[in-house]
Each structure stands twice: as C-alpha cells, then as structure tokens.
Amino acid sequence: MKLKWNIRTKIKVAAALLGVSFLIAFSERKQGGSVCKDIVIDLDNGHENHFMDEADVLKLVENSGQPIKGIGIDRIDLKEIEGKLRYDKHILDAQLFGDLKGNLIVNVELRRPIARIVQQDAPDAYIAEDGVVMPVSEKYTSRVLLISGAFVKKLLESEDLNKIEEGKQILEMIEFINDDKFWKAQVAQLDIGADGRITIYPQVTSQKVEFGKAENIELKFRKLMIFYKMILPQRGWTKYERVNLEYEGQVIAE
C-alpha cells in the first residue's frame, strides 16, 4: 500500500512539474513572438538629476536605426539598442525587454554628477560619480563642486578620471569632500594647475588654500580643520590671505 502511494505521489509531482514547464515555455513563446505595440520608458533617477527625461530616452530608442513598433520583439536587437543608449554619457545603464502585453520596456539609469568642470575657452562638463566625464545639459544644472584650472584639459581628454592616476586621486578628493557635511558646504572650487597642484577656494573664509597634489587627502584636511578651529578664532577670520598644507607637519598661513 505504501509502495502504491509513493508511485502515485511521484506521478502527481511529475505531472505538476510538467505543467509548470509547459506554462513557462508557453509564456516565453508568447513573449518572444509578441509584436511590439508600444515603447514604455522606465527612467531610474533616484538622485533627481534631470539631464534627460522620458521623451529624450524615447527619441534615442526610436532613432536607433531599427524598426520597433509593429515588429516582433524577438526580431529586435535589444543588445544593440542598449549599447547605443549607454553611448550617451548621461546614461549609466540600460536594460530592454518585452512584456506579455507587447510592450518594449526600456529601463534606464542616469549618472549622478559630483563636480562640474568650468572653462573660459571651452564648454563646461560634469564629472559623474563613476569618474566618467559627461556633457552639460540645457535642461538641468546641478549645484556641485566646481573644478577649474589648466589641468582640466587632461581630465577632459581622458573622458574617464579612472584612466589616469592623477584623475583617480582627484576623484578620491572630490568624493572625500562630498562625503563630509562640513567640507561639502565649505569647499566651493578646486583650481588645478598644470602640475596637478590644487588650490581650494572656500565658501565662507577668505583664504585660498594651497593644498598641493591630491595626496594625503585626509591628513591635509585634518590640518585645515585645526587651522579653522584653533587659529582663525584667535587671529581673526580675515587676517590671512593664504594657507599652505603641502608641508608635512606644518600649516603655513600668511
């Protein structure tokens, strides 16, 4: 009796698995054979950087060089369209897939700017969180740290700060400033000379800060904090015009 029950149970389980497999296969066949009726843009913009909107993304998809609406989704080269979307520097990632209703879902994640490169003789640009240099947008201006100076030409040429060692160091410094509430409010601009030495222009105090190269970042900011907390309150916030942090164990103020 027990043996019959086990055989019967196994037959039921096998039938159930077969039914589930059939439903999955049917679903996949239905999705693969669906004709694209509409394009649905899902814009992931958690940081509220409005460099692009749904209409901009839709235009990129429609201008991808492939017919889309009225075409079977399984006949659309989704990977090619994803690649063309990612070619736009404002877009961090793009994923396309079809749903069972015949919609082509376009999921796009935008890059987050953390600094703005400003130039007198050329267009500005933004540095994104992942180090990629991306163009400004007429739609939106992000209030972020400003980067200026002769060295920005090299950053622009690299197109990605992670490609050059100095770029990695500058990216680390920007991240350090943005991650600290006080420094994010205090540091307005980094001016980077041709030799890579950085001058900080603060928001509140009048001194320009000669930081040197983007090395020993945490230690130098610790020295600057000591200067703000212990020296300026005693000597006056407008007494000094410059402060130098380059030399180990010293803060030079004039």
NORMO-V758265 format. One record per backbone hydrogen bond with DSSP energy under -0.5 kcal/mol. CO is the residue of the C=O (numbers start at 0). NH is the residue of the N-H. E is the energy in kcal/mol with one decimal. If there is no record, write none. Layout:
# NORMO-V758265
{{CO,NH,E} {CO,NH,E}}
This chain:
# NORMO-V758265
{{0,4,-2.1} {1,5,-2.0} {2,6,-2.1} {3,7,-2.7} {4,8,-2.6} {5,9,-2.4} {6,10,-2.2} {7,11,-2.0} {8,12,-2.5} {9,13,-2.5} {10,14,-2.2} {11,15,-2.5} {12,16,-2.5} {13,17,-2.3} {14,18,-2.2} {15,19,-2.3} {16,20,-2.6} {17,21,-2.0} {18,22,-2.1} {19,23,-2.5} {20,24,-2.5} {21,25,-2.7} {22,26,-2.6} {23,27,-2.7} {24,28,-2.4} {25,29,-2.6} {26,30,-2.6} {27,31,-3.0} {28,32,-2.0} {30,33,-1.1} {31,73,-1.3} {33,72,-3.1} {34,36,-0.5} {35,69,-3.2} {37,39,-0.5} {37,103,-2.8} {38,40,-0.5} {39,41,-0.6} {39,105,-3.1} {40,42,-0.7} {41,43,-0.7} {41,107,-2.5} {42,44,-1.0} {43,109,-1.5} {44,47,-1.7} {47,49,-0.8} {48,50,-1.2} {48,51,-0.6} {52,56,-1.9} {53,57,-2.6} {54,58,-2.0} {55,59,-1.8} {56,60,-2.2} {57,61,-2.8} {58,62,-1.8} {60,63,-1.5} {67,70,-2.0} {70,35,-2.9} {71,74,-2.0} {72,75,-1.2} {75,77,-1.6} {76,80,-1.6} {77,81,-2.5} {78,82,-2.3} {79,83,-2.0} {80,84,-2.3} {81,85,-2.5} {82,86,-1.0} {83,87,-0.5} {84,87,-1.4} {87,90,-2.0} {89,91,-0.6} {89,110,-2.8} {92,108,-2.5} {94,106,-3.1} {96,104,-3.2} {98,101,-1.4} {101,36,-3.3} {101,37,-1.0} {102,98,-2.2} {102,104,-0.8} {103,39,-2.6} {103,105,-0.5} {104,96,-1.8} {104,106,-0.6} {105,41,-3.3} {105,107,-0.6} {106,94,-2.6} {107,43,-3.5} {108,91,-2.5} {108,92,-1.6} {110,112,-0.5} {111,128,-2.2} {113,144,-0.8} {114,126,-2.9} {115,117,-0.5} {115,146,-3.0} {116,124,-1.8} {123,135,-0.7} {124,116,-3.2} {125,127,-0.6} {125,133,-2.7} {126,113,-3.2} {126,114,-1.3} {127,130,-2.1} {130,160,-2.8} {131,127,-3.0} {131,133,-0.5} {133,125,-3.4} {139,136,-0.7} {141,143,-1.3} {144,115,-3.1} {145,189,-2.8} {146,117,-2.8} {147,191,-3.2} {148,151,-1.5} {149,152,-1.1} {150,153,-1.0} {150,154,-1.3} {151,155,-2.6} {152,156,-2.1} {153,157,-1.7} {154,158,-1.2} {158,132,-2.2} {159,162,-2.2} {160,163,-1.1} {163,167,-2.0} {164,168,-1.9} {165,169,-2.4} {166,170,-2.6} {167,171,-2.2} {168,172,-2.0} {169,173,-2.5} {170,174,-2.4} {171,175,-2.2} {172,176,-2.3} {173,177,-2.6} {174,178,-1.9} {175,179,-0.6} {176,179,-1.1} {178,180,-0.5} {179,183,-2.6} {180,184,-1.4} {181,185,-1.9} {182,186,-2.9} {185,187,-0.7} {185,202,-3.7} {187,145,-1.9} {188,190,-0.5} {188,200,-2.7} {189,147,-2.7} {189,191,-0.6} {190,192,-0.6} {190,198,-2.5} {191,150,-2.2} {192,195,-2.0} {196,192,-2.7} {197,210,-2.1} {197,211,-1.3} {198,190,-2.9} {199,201,-0.6} {199,208,-2.7} {200,187,-1.9} {200,188,-1.6} {206,201,-0.7} {207,209,-0.6} {207,242,-2.0} {208,199,-3.3} {208,210,-1.1} {209,244,-2.8} {211,197,-2.5} {212,214,-2.9} {215,219,-2.3} {216,220,-2.2} {217,221,-1.8} {218,222,-1.9} {219,223,-2.2} {220,224,-2.2} {221,225,-1.8} {222,226,-2.1} {223,227,-2.2} {224,228,-2.5} {225,229,-2.9} {225,230,-0.7} {226,230,-1.1} {226,231,-2.2} {230,233,-0.7} {230,234,-2.7} {231,235,-2.8} {235,238,-1.0} {236,205,-0.7} {240,207,-2.2} {241,253,-2.3} {242,209,-3.0} {243,251,-2.0} {246,249,-1.9} {250,252,-0.6} {251,243,-3.4}}
